[in-house]
Amino acid sequence: MAAAAYLGIDIGTSGIRGCCIDGNANEICSHVIALDHHAVTGRKNEQDPERWLKHLDSLIMHLSLQCQRLKQPHQIFAIAIDGTSSTLIACKKDGFALSHALMYNDQQSQQQAEMISRYAPAESAVHGASSSLAKALFLLEKLPETEIFCHQADWLASSLTGHYGISDENNCLKLGYDSVTQSWPTWLQNNNENATLAKNLLPKVTSPGSKTGNVKPSLIDKYQLTGNCIVVAGTTDSNAAVLASGASQTGDAVTSLGSTLVIKVFSDKPLFEPRYGIYSHRLNGHWLVGGASNSGGSVLLQHFSQAQLDKMTPQLKPEQPTGLHYYPLPGTGERFPVNDVNKKNMTRPRPTSDVTFFQALLEGIADIEADGYKKLDELGCDLPTRIFTAGGGNKNAAWTRIRERATGAKIVNARHSEACYGSALLAKKGSLGT
């Protein structure tokens, strides 16, 4: 008899990734499919969701076969999907997509964002043209026949059950859902801006890791899943990456050292400060509070190639600070821990030694990370006791020592680096009904 496997799927900007874990949360197989490159034109960034379905089909088929061919055969028992935050589609009730998906960073909804700014509470996550709410109002104006709005993660998950109109509360945050009261606020239906969303257009909201339905019988047979295979509510891609890291309790934090610097802290209370881009998600019985700086790995690659960085890394001397006190930014403007659209990149004077310059950049980014945690502390979220690290920067031991000195916290490498593993944990959680 085949053992149970739990499938987590992460759909990002460049690819769709999946992995299966066993009952002990060990990863037993994984697969990735690259998404077709698409051009971003000005404020417009759209994708055809039908292409996602084709890749989802291929991914599940591949991973199901991998599970069956293991020395100890496994069969997929539960599936959870995470997706990019604020990626939205206008649909009919049966899930038929009326529009292309407006991606997480689509900025076409400028007029709608301006309207929202005049009536939405200041602490809400709906502000800005990239929010799900701004996109929903934009799509509704173009497509008044819209019957339901779906986010990327729940639209794909619903394609497996055939039941649309169910979403998780993390993806719904930027559509206006109030995670504190766990309800849709009345100002969505009552405002003076003619910018309302009727309740029937909004999804039913559930918590990440809760069962949303059973996989359709036709897909059970096609993919050779267990006969009672279920679909479990997912989350956003960044939250899934936090779950994958191993952070799980109050006082744990996660720093993602990717193109940008993102920090998230598990807290016992929520924190909302939109002027700093700080919002809170309810996740696994805690509040996940986070903010993102414009600084990060992209700054390093403006000055050096990856090969140059790899060559210089062993020559770093973290025990000998450069004293240069940089504030590295890829361009003008910062959002967190300083909210200043005119904030300038400060990486001068440049020393003659490339290694010293590289170390000064790392020290500058580490100081921004430390200031980010201090900002959260100032606003009522306690400093972390340990910081899990995800992204490419977690492989640099010298940078880790620099960061430990700057933050005063223990730096721990993420246990798993892929968001799909975090979604697999949610699938397992949902299958246990916890």
Secondary structure as UniProt FT lines:
FT   STRAND          3..11
FT   STRAND          15..21
FT   TURN            23..24
FT   STRAND          27..34
FT   TURN            42..43
FT   STRAND          46..47
FT   HELIX           49..68
FT   STRAND          74..83
FT   TURN            85..86
FT   STRAND          88..91
FT   TURN            93..94
FT   STRAND          101..102
FT   TURN            104..105
FT   HELIX           110..117
FT   TURN            118..119
FT   TURN            122..123
FT   TURN            125..126
FT   TURN            129..130
FT   HELIX           132..142
FT   TURN            144..145
FT   STRAND          148..151
FT   HELIX           152..161
FT   STRAND          166..168
FT   TURN            169..172
FT   HELIX           173..175
FT   TURN            179..182
FT   HELIX           186..188
FT   TURN            192..193
FT   HELIX           199..201
FT   STRAND          204..206
FT   TURN            208..209
FT   STRAND          211..214
FT   HELIX           217..223
FT   TURN            227..228
FT   STRAND          230..232
FT   HELIX           237..245
FT   TURN            250..251
FT   STRAND          252..257
FT   STRAND          261..267
FT   HELIX           274..276
FT   STRAND          278..283
FT   TURN            284..285
FT   STRAND          286..293
FT   HELIX           297..303
FT   HELIX           306..312
FT   HELIX           313..315
FT   TURN            318..319
FT   TURN            341..342
FT   HELIX           354..378
FT   TURN            379..380
FT   STRAND          386..390
FT   HELIX           392..395
FT   HELIX           397..407
FT   STRAND          410..413
FT   HELIX           419..432
//
